[in-house]
Amino acid sequence: MAIRSPEKPAPNTPPKVETPKIGTPKVEDAKVETPKVEEAPKVEAPKVDTKRPSFREIGKKYGTDKVTAHHYQHMYEKYLEPLRDEPLKMLEIGLGCDMSYGPGASYHTWLEFFPNVDLYYIEYDAECAEKWSANTTGATIHTGDQADVTFLKKFLSDTGGDFDVIIDDGGHTMEQQKTSIDILFDSVKPGGLYFVEDLATSYAAKYGGGQGLETTFVERVKASLDGMMLSKPSPYFMAHVYSVDCMKEVCAFSKKMPGEIYD
């Protein structure tokens, strides 16, 4: 009987090795607890009253030419919006007695825009101021000429000065604009603001202006910038001004804060 030899593996053929079956371990089998992380407290964004009207909207509501014939909202929203809820002492020169719609438009605008304002007016037309006094009880009105140095000094004595904001929207003549800022700027609080409106009158003869004249308010502003850059302030009140910002027909003068270095 023939005997078969056991089959030999083919030469150079590695023996078969079965890979042991290893199951995928389950997370719960590892018994490793995930550390608890406390959630950070939620910080809510400050609530903003989106329904609160802007200066432009309030001005349109009362019909002031600050936002109709002019566009001073760009200036006032830039500088006065941050002060809106502050207790302010404010002076405006010109109640609006010479306006076709009568006085009171800016008066009502300021009272709504600044809910905590202590408002003062200088008005040239005493008869008009008296006639409208019943409708302007939210402000203290003084009658006199803003170009009268004696009157302005008495006004400051009577009111105590110390204004956060002064706005010259008065008679718009060169003499009135220049005299008012010369006398009244000292009464602006440090960090306060002085605005002069209707600077187109610097180019109008009826107000003492005209192109090429060196005596206009606008020319004075231009010259004052040279003094600021050269640290030779002129006129004298510019020694207390750290910024002059002008837009169409209006300029803002910002008063220095004591202890700050500006040069």
C-alpha angles and dihedrals in degrees: 000000000000116000118211118220116234112267112264121216114255111268116270091012110133116228116260113260118191114221110231114243111244118187121222107259116241119235092233090055090061089060092211112150117216109235113247115243117204114230116245112249113263114251112207119214113246111270114250121200099228090182093061108114120239125232089261092053093047091046092052090048091059096032100239115169088228087087102020110047090017134032102225090141087089090061098040097044089050096052107019104039091077089054096047099112096035122107101253137183108213137180126197120187109216125037092205099255091143094054120107090233093049131240127314106058096106090034091062091040093057095045091055096040093048108038092182100043126136097209128202132180137197111204127179096202104074094180092054093046090052093046092054097037093107090058096046103052091130091074139049109239125201120187123216146094115294089212091058107098093195092053093047093051091049089049091055091047092050096045100035091235111229095134124178092202134018122186122190107208094142132113094327097217118141092244093050095048095046097042093048096053092043092056103029103043092079088062093059112104118243106276090021130129137239118194128191117197135194096036090165084087088075085077097044121090095210089066095045093265135116140152112280094020114130093202098070124109092243092053088050090054091050092051092047090060090060089054091049093052092047094043089241101117118205133207095033098249089063087075085075097044120094098175139028115191120182130187129170106318096342137080131191124209115199118205121228123250117233114255094022119119113226104163 
